[in-house]
Amino acid sequence: METLRQHPLFSRKNIVYLCAAFCCLLWGSAYPAIKSGYELFQIAADDIPTKIVFAGYRFLFAGLILLLLAMAQRKPVARLSARQFGQLTLLGLTQTSLQYIFFYIGLAFTTGVKGSIMNATGTFFSVLLAHFIYQNDRLSYNKTLGCILGFAGVMAVNFNSGLLDFNFSLGDGSVVLAAFILSAASLYGKRISQTVDPTVMTGYQLALGGLALVVGGYLSGGTLTFHGFSSVAILGYLTLLSSVAFALWSILLKYNRVGMIAPFNFLIPVSGSVLSAIFLGENILEWKYALALVLVCSGIWWVNKVKK
């Protein structure tokens, strides 16, 4: 057993990589799950308020689960100063509420292809912001090349005639703004996690942000009706994946450089496309999926390549 633990495969860096990839795989599975949820809850394509209510319940329940888990582990859930609670409220309203509002508005006024590509700009924002904020996370040739390769992979998986349309619309700008808000809020969350337990921090930010989405969605005219056990099951899965992925990601950001973790976000649209093809019956036997996976993995490798 001791020999197995000393194997290079189980090094700290490899475990971090596997955890980051697992988070992105979970977030990628959210794409087909959300699409299935819209069908099961009978949400119309243009009904943004109801979609916001749907997302709000997902994050509210995910946050409550994490807070209950933290309480079971005897973590200081209630022992927060007024300043810390204010920081968590701001994090929840930005990273969860504001980001998803702009994201859903953006998708309503742009195509899914362009939306997924624009949303991938969040990785660039994370790497660039970390360059100016952290002394040990400067931009380098390897990081720049890795980001370019990763973004090329995202474009490859979405390649079709729609990519030839380069008109920058209000929807495109909203998606890019959502990506920037998420990147900036994640860096802010990394700072908060130095004084607040990551599980407690993630639980509060998801619960508070989700609550704001639920209230805002209902005030905007949204409504959500359950239709059988399937609708409950899909909301339960989305809740669990959000709680696990966001909590694990917060822990990874607390103990590792942003530039080391952020490029794994390029795996989300790739895994989302592949999983959508598998579970939604879409065509997966295309060259672009293999090319995208190679480019994304190459980008991640270059970003984390250590100079000899």
C-alpha positions in Angstrom: 0.0 0.0 0.0 2.9 2.4 0.9 4.5 1.6 -2.5 1.2 2.4 -4.3 1.0 5.8 -2.5 4.5 6.7 -3.6 3.7 6.0 -7.3 4.0 9.1 -9.5 0.4 8.7 -10.6 -0.7 9.5 -7.0 1.4 12.7 -6.7 -0.2 15.8 -5.3 -0.1 17.5 -8.7 -1.8 14.6 -10.5 -4.5 14.4 -7.9 -5.2 18.2 -8.3 -5.4 17.7 -12.1 -7.8 14.8 -11.7 -10.0 16.7 -9.3 -10.1 19.8 -11.7 -11.0 17.5 -14.6 -13.7 15.8 -12.5 -15.3 19.2 -11.7 -15.3 20.2 -15.4 -16.8 16.8 -16.3 -19.6 17.5 -13.8 -20.2 21.0 -15.1 -20.2 19.6 -18.7 -22.9 17.1 -17.7 -25.0 20.0 -16.7 -25.6 20.9 -20.3 -27.6 17.8 -21.3 -29.2 17.8 -17.8 -30.4 21.3 -18.1 -31.8 20.7 -21.6 -33.6 17.6 -20.2 -34.8 19.7 -17.3 -36.4 22.3 -19.6 -38.3 19.5 -21.3 -39.4 17.8 -18.1 -40.5 21.1 -16.5 -42.1 22.2 -19.8 -40.2 25.5 -19.9 -40.5 27.4 -23.1 -37.4 28.4 -25.0 -38.0 32.1 -24.5 -39.2 31.9 -20.9 -36.2 33.4 -19.3 -37.8 34.2 -15.9 -38.8 30.5 -15.4 -35.3 29.4 -16.4 -33.9 31.8 -13.8 -36.3 30.3 -11.2 -35.1 26.8 -12.2 -31.5 27.8 -11.9 -32.2 29.5 -8.6 -33.7 26.4 -6.9 -30.7 24.4 -8.2 -28.2 26.7 -6.5 -30.3 27.3 -3.4 -30.6 23.6 -2.6 -26.9 23.0 -3.5 -25.9 25.7 -1.0 -28.2 24.3 1.7 -26.7 20.8 1.2 -23.2 22.2 1.7 -24.1 24.1 4.8 -25.7 21.1 6.3 -22.6 19.0 5.4 -20.4 21.7 7.1 -22.6 21.6 10.2 -22.3 17.8 10.4 -18.5 18.2 10.2 -18.7 20.8 13.0 -17.4 23.6 10.8 -18.0 27.2 11.9 -21.2 27.8 9.9 -22.7 30.4 12.2 -19.5 31.9 13.6 -19.1 34.6 10.9 -18.3 38.2 11.5 -20.5 40.9 9.9 -17.6 41.6 7.4 -17.3 37.9 6.4 -21.1 37.6 5.9 -21.0 40.7 3.8 -18.2 39.3 1.7 -20.1 36.0 1.2 -23.3 37.9 0.2 -21.4 39.9 -2.4 -19.8 36.7 -3.7 -23.2 35.0 -4.0 -24.8 37.9 -5.7 -22.0 38.2 -8.3 -20.7 34.7 -8.9 -24.1 33.0 -8.8 -26.9 35.6 -9.3 -25.5 38.3 -11.6 -23.4 35.9 -13.6 -26.3 33.7 -14.5 -28.6 36.6 -15.2 -26.3 37.9 -17.9 -25.6 34.3 -19.1 -29.3 33.6 -19.7 -30.0 37.0 -21.2 -27.0 36.5 -23.5 -28.2 33.0 -24.7 -31.6 34.5 -25.5 -30.0 36.9 -28.0 -27.2 34.8 -29.5 -26.8 31.3 -30.9 -25.7 28.4 -28.8 -22.5 28.0 -30.9 -21.4 31.6 -30.4 -22.5 31.6 -26.8 -20.4 28.6 -25.8 -17.4 30.1 -27.6 -17.9 33.5 -25.9 -18.3 31.8 -22.5 -14.9 30.1 -22.9 -13.3 33.6 -22.7 -13.7 33.3 -18.9 -10.5 31.1 -18.8 -8.6 33.9 -20.5 -10.0 36.4 -17.9 -8.9 34.2 -15.0 -5.4 33.8 -16.3 -5.0 37.5 -17.2 -6.5 38.7 -13.9 -4.2 36.3 -11.9 -1.2 37.8 -13.8 -1.9 41.2 -12.3 -3.1 40.1 -8.9 -0.7 37.3 -7.8 3.1 37.6 -7.9 3.5 33.8 -8.4 1.0 33.5 -11.2 2.5 35.6 -14.0 1.6 35.1 -17.6 4.2 33.1 -19.6 4.8 31.7 -23.0 3.5 28.3 -21.9 0.3 29.8 -20.5 -0.4 31.9 -23.5 0.1 29.0 -25.9 -2.0 26.7 -23.7 -4.9 29.2 -23.7 -4.7 29.6 -27.4 -4.8 25.8 -27.9 -7.6 25.4 -25.4 -9.7 28.1 -27.1 -9.0 26.5 -30.5 -10.4 23.3 -29.1 -13.6 25.0 -28.0 -14.0 26.5 -31.4 -13.3 23.1 -33.1 -16.1 21.3 -31.1 -18.5 24.0 -32.2 -17.3 24.3 -35.8 -20.1 24.9 -38.3 -21.2 27.6 -40.7 -22.3 29.7 -37.7 -18.7 30.4 -36.9 -18.5 32.5 -40.1 -20.9 35.0 -38.6 -18.7 37.5 -36.6 -21.4 40.1 -35.8 -21.0 41.0 -32.2 -24.5 41.4 -30.7 -25.9 42.4 -27.4 -26.2 38.7 -26.6 -22.6 38.1 -27.3 -21.6 40.9 -25.0 -23.8 39.7 -22.2 -22.2 36.2 -22.4 -18.7 37.7 -22.3 -19.7 39.9 -19.4 -21.0 36.9 -17.5 -17.7 35.1 -18.1 -15.7 38.1 -16.8 -18.0 38.3 -13.7 -17.4 34.6 -13.0 -13.7 34.9 -13.4 -13.4 38.0 -11.1 -15.7 36.5 -8.5 -13.7 33.3 -8.5 -10.6 35.3 -7.7 -12.5 37.1 -5.0 -13.7 33.8 -3.6 -10.1 32.6 -3.5 -9.3 35.5 -1.3 -12.2 34.9 1.0 -11.3 31.2 1.3 -8.1 32.1 3.1 -10.2 33.1 6.2 -13.5 31.2 5.7 -13.7 27.4 5.2 -14.2 26.6 1.4 -17.2 24.4 2.1 -18.9 27.1 4.3 -18.0 29.8 1.8 -19.4 27.8 -1.2 -22.5 26.9 0.7 -23.4 30.5 1.6 -22.6 31.9 -1.8 -24.7 29.3 -3.6 -27.6 29.6 -1.2 -27.6 33.4 -1.1 -27.1 33.7 -4.9 -29.7 31.0 -5.6 -32.3 32.7 -3.3 -31.8 36.0 -5.2 -32.3 34.2 -8.5 -35.5 32.5 -7.2 -37.0 35.8 -5.9 -35.9 37.7 -9.0 -37.3 35.0 -11.3 -40.7 35.0 -9.6 -40.9 38.8 -9.5 -40.2 38.8 -13.3 -43.2 36.5 -13.9 -41.5 33.1 -13.8 -43.1 30.0 -12.4 -42.0 26.4 -11.9 -44.2 23.3 -11.9 -43.0 19.8 -11.1 -44.2 17.1 -13.5 -43.6 13.7 -11.9 -40.6 12.0 -10.4 -38.4 12.7 -13.4 -38.5 16.4 -12.9 -37.6 16.0 -9.2 -34.7 13.6 -10.2 -33.2 16.0 -12.7 -33.3 18.9 -10.3 -31.7 16.7 -7.6 -28.9 15.7 -9.9 -28.2 19.3 -10.9 -28.2 20.2 -7.2 -25.7 17.5 -6.3 -23.3 18.3 -9.2 -23.4 22.0 -8.3 -22.6 21.4 -4.6 -19.8 18.9 -5.3 -18.2 20.7 -8.2 -18.3 24.2 -6.7 -17.1 23.0 -3.3 -14.2 21.0 -4.8 -13.3 23.9 -7.2 -13.1 26.3 -4.3 -10.8 24.0 -2.4 -8.6 23.7 -5.5 -8.4 27.5 -5.9 -7.5 28.0 -2.3 -4.4 25.8 -2.4 -3.3 26.2 -6.0 -2.4 28.9 -8.5 -5.3 30.2 -10.5 -3.3 29.8 -13.7 -2.8 26.2 -12.9 -6.5 25.4 -12.4 -8.4 27.8 -14.7 -7.4 26.2 -18.1 -9.3 23.0 -17.1 -12.4 25.1 -17.8 -11.8 24.4 -21.5 -12.9 20.8 -20.8 -16.4 22.0 -20.0 -17.8 22.7 -23.5 -16.0 19.7 -24.9 -17.3 17.3 -22.3 -20.7 19.0 -22.5 -20.9 18.4 -26.2 -19.8 14.8 -25.9 -22.2 14.1 -23.1 -25.0 15.9 -24.9 -24.3 13.6 -27.9 -24.5 10.5 -25.7 -27.6 11.3 -23.6 -29.5 13.5 -26.1 -28.9 11.2 -29.1 -26.9 13.8 -31.1 -24.2 12.7 -33.6 -20.8 12.2 -31.9 -18.9 10.3 -34.7 -17.3 13.5 -36.1 -13.6 14.5 -36.4 -14.2 17.7 -34.5 -14.7 16.0 -31.2 -11.4 14.1 -31.4 -9.6 17.3 -32.6 -11.1 19.4 -29.8 -10.1 16.9 -27.1 -6.5 16.8 -28.4 -6.3 20.6 -28.5 -7.8 21.1 -25.0 -5.6 18.5 -23.4 -2.6 20.0 -25.2 -3.5 23.4 -23.9 -3.8 22.2 -20.3 -0.5 20.4 -20.6 1.3 23.5 -21.9 -0.2 25.7 -19.2 1.1 23.4 -16.5 4.4 22.5 -18.1 7.3 23.1 -15.7 10.5 24.6 -17.1 13.5 22.4 -16.5 
